Amino acid sequence: MWGWWREVPRIVQRYPWPTNVLLYGVLYSSGDALQQLARGCEPDWQQTRRVATVAIGFHGNFNYMWMQLLERALPGRAPRTVLTKLLCDQLLGGPIALSGFYIGEGSPGRTGWAGSENM
Protein backbone atom coordinates (compact mmCIF):
# COMPACT_ATOMS: atom_id res chain seq x y z
CA MET A 1 0.00 0.00 0.00
CA TRP A 2 2.83 2.42 0.82
CA GLY A 3 4.88 1.42 -2.21
CA TRP A 4 4.08 4.74 -3.90
CA TRP A 5 5.92 6.53 -1.08
CA ARG A 6 9.21 4.97 -2.20
CA GLU A 7 8.66 6.49 -5.66
CA VAL A 8 8.42 10.06 -4.36
CA PRO A 9 12.21 10.80 -4.33
CA ARG A 10 12.52 9.51 -7.91
CA ILE A 11 9.59 11.66 -9.05
CA VAL A 12 10.99 14.73 -7.28
CA GLN A 13 14.36 14.29 -8.97
CA ARG A 14 12.80 13.64 -12.35
CA TYR A 15 10.31 16.54 -12.21
CA PRO A 16 11.80 19.22 -9.91
CA TRP A 17 9.93 22.19 -11.37
CA PRO A 18 6.35 20.83 -11.12
CA THR A 19 7.19 19.38 -7.71
CA ASN A 20 8.39 22.78 -6.53
CA VAL A 21 5.28 24.52 -7.85
CA LEU A 22 2.92 22.00 -6.23
CA LEU A 23 4.83 22.19 -2.96
CA TYR A 24 4.47 25.98 -2.90
CA GLY A 25 0.73 25.64 -3.52
CA VAL A 26 0.30 23.13 -0.71
CA LEU A 27 2.45 25.03 1.79
CA TYR A 28 0.95 28.47 1.09
CA SER A 29 -2.67 27.29 1.13
CA SER A 30 -2.11 25.11 4.21
CA GLY A 31 -0.47 28.04 5.98
CA ASP A 32 -3.38 30.30 5.12
CA ALA A 33 -5.95 27.76 6.33
CA LEU A 34 -4.02 27.15 9.57
CA GLN A 35 -3.71 30.89 10.16
CA GLN A 36 -7.46 31.25 9.84
CA LEU A 37 -8.06 28.34 12.24
CA ALA A 38 -5.56 29.76 14.75
CA ARG A 39 -7.45 33.06 14.75
CA GLY A 40 -10.71 31.22 15.42
CA CYS A 41 -12.27 32.63 12.26
CA GLU A 42 -14.78 30.96 10.02
CA PRO A 43 -12.67 29.50 7.18
CA ASP A 44 -12.63 31.74 4.10
CA TRP A 45 -12.01 29.20 1.35
CA GLN A 46 -12.06 31.90 -1.35
CA GLN A 47 -9.06 33.54 0.32
CA THR A 48 -7.30 30.19 0.64
CA ARG A 49 -8.00 29.51 -3.04
CA ARG A 50 -6.55 32.93 -3.98
CA VAL A 51 -3.44 32.21 -1.92
CA ALA A 52 -3.03 28.80 -3.58
CA THR A 53 -3.53 30.33 -7.03
CA VAL A 54 -0.86 32.98 -6.43
CA ALA A 55 1.50 30.35 -4.99
CA ILE A 56 1.06 27.99 -7.94
CA GLY A 57 0.83 30.64 -10.63
CA PHE A 58 3.63 32.89 -9.46
CA HIS A 59 5.65 32.00 -6.38
CA GLY A 60 6.51 28.41 -7.21
CA ASN A 61 7.60 29.33 -10.73
CA PHE A 62 9.39 32.55 -9.79
CA ASN A 63 11.34 31.04 -6.91
CA TYR A 64 12.34 27.96 -8.90
CA MET A 65 13.66 30.09 -11.77
CA TRP A 66 15.22 32.65 -9.43
CA MET A 67 17.19 29.98 -7.56
CA GLN A 68 18.28 28.42 -10.85
CA LEU A 69 19.52 31.83 -11.99
CA LEU A 70 21.41 32.42 -8.74
CA GLU A 71 23.05 28.99 -8.95
CA ARG A 72 24.19 29.63 -12.52
CA ALA A 73 25.39 33.17 -11.82
CA LEU A 74 27.07 32.32 -8.52
CA PRO A 75 28.08 28.65 -8.53
CA GLY A 76 29.53 27.04 -5.44
CA ARG A 77 28.99 26.66 -1.71
CA ALA A 78 31.85 28.69 -0.30
CA PRO A 79 30.72 30.94 2.57
CA ARG A 80 31.34 34.12 0.56
CA THR A 81 29.32 32.77 -2.39
CA VAL A 82 26.45 31.66 -0.16
CA LEU A 83 26.40 35.09 1.51
CA THR A 84 26.34 36.79 -1.89
CA LYS A 85 23.42 34.58 -2.98
CA LEU A 86 21.61 35.37 0.25
CA LEU A 87 22.09 39.12 -0.21
CA CYS A 88 20.95 38.96 -3.85
CA ASP A 89 17.90 36.98 -2.81
CA GLN A 90 16.98 39.41 -0.04
CA LEU A 91 17.69 42.58 -2.02
CA LEU A 92 16.30 41.53 -5.42
CA GLY A 93 14.23 38.36 -5.17
CA GLY A 94 12.47 39.19 -1.91
CA PRO A 95 10.87 42.46 -3.03
CA ILE A 96 9.74 40.90 -6.31
CA ALA A 97 8.19 37.90 -4.53
CA LEU A 98 6.51 40.09 -1.93
CA SER A 99 5.16 42.43 -4.60
CA GLY A 100 3.87 39.44 -6.55
CA PHE A 101 2.04 38.20 -3.48
CA TYR A 102 0.32 41.52 -2.76
CA ILE A 103 -0.51 42.18 -6.40
CA GLY A 104 -1.86 38.64 -6.78
CA GLU A 105 -4.02 38.93 -3.67
CA GLY A 106 -5.41 42.38 -4.52
CA SER A 107 -5.92 45.28 -2.16
CA PRO A 108 -6.91 44.45 1.44
CA GLY A 109 -10.15 46.46 1.33
CA ARG A 110 -11.31 44.84 -1.89
CA THR A 111 -10.63 41.19 -1.05
CA GLY A 112 -11.47 41.24 2.65
CA TRP A 113 -8.16 39.98 3.99
CA ALA A 114 -8.24 38.73 7.56
CA GLY A 115 -7.39 41.70 9.72
CA SER A 116 -8.24 44.30 7.07
CA GLU A 117 -11.05 45.60 9.23
CA ASN A 118 -8.38 47.01 11.56
CA MET A 119 -6.72 49.05 8.81
N, C-alpha and C positions, 0 to 999 in steps of 0.2 A: 504494500500500500504506500509506503514512504519511499519507494524507488525513484519517484520523480524528484525527490529532494536531492539525490546524488547528482542529478543532471544540472542542477542550478549553476554550479561553478562553470561548467562547460558552456552553458547558454550565455552566461554573463561575459565570459571571455570571447565568445564568438560574436555576440551582438552588444558591444558596450554602449553604443549610443542609445538605442531604444531602451536598454535596461536603465541607463541613467535618467532618461526622460520619465519613464514610468516610476522610478524610485522617487524623483522629485514630486510627481503628482501624488503619490501615496503619502509621502512625508508631510507635504504642505497641507493637504486636505485633512489628514489625521490630526495634525497640529491645530488646525483651525477648529475642528470638531471638539477636540479635547479642551481647547481654550474656552469654547462656549460652555461645555459641561462644567468646567472648573468655576466659571462665573455663576453657575446656577441658572443660566438663561435657557429659554426654550430654543432648541436647535434651529438655526436658520440654514436650511439645506441649500438655499439659493446662494448664500454667501460662500458656503463650503464648495459649491459647484464652481463659483467664480474663481475662488482661490485655486482649485484643482486645474481649471482651464488655463489660468495664467501660468501656473507651475509647469504644466505639460506643453503649452504653446510657446512659452518664452523662457522661463528659468532653466528648465532642463536642457534645452538646446543651447541657450546662451552660455551657461556655465560649462557645458561639455566642450564647446568650441573655444571658449576663452581659455580653459585649462590646456587644451591642445596647443593653442597659440603660444601660451607662456612656456610650455615644455619645449616647443620648437625654437622659440626665440632665446630662451635661457636654459639650455640643457644642463643636467647635472644635479647633484644633491649636496654640493659643498655648502657649508653654512652661509657664506656670502651670497651664493646663488639663490638659496632658499629664501634668504632675507629680501633679496631683490624681487623675487617672485611675489612674496608676501606684500611688499610695498606697492608693487604694480597692481596687484589684485585689490588692495584697499583703496588706492588712489584713483584707479581707472575702472576696474571691474565693479567694485562695490557701488559707486554712484549710478552706474548704468543699470545694474540689477535692481537697486532700490527704486530708481525712476521707473523701470519697467513694471515693478510691482504696483506702484501707486497709479500709474497710468492705466494699467490693466484692470485694476479694481475700480477705477472711477473716483469721483470726489466723495468724501465722507458724507456730506449732506444728501447727495443724490442716491447713494446705494444703501444708506442706513447701516454703516459699519457699527459694530458693537462699541459702545463708548462715545459715539458721535453726538449723542444728546448732551454730553458735557462740554462740547466745544462751543 
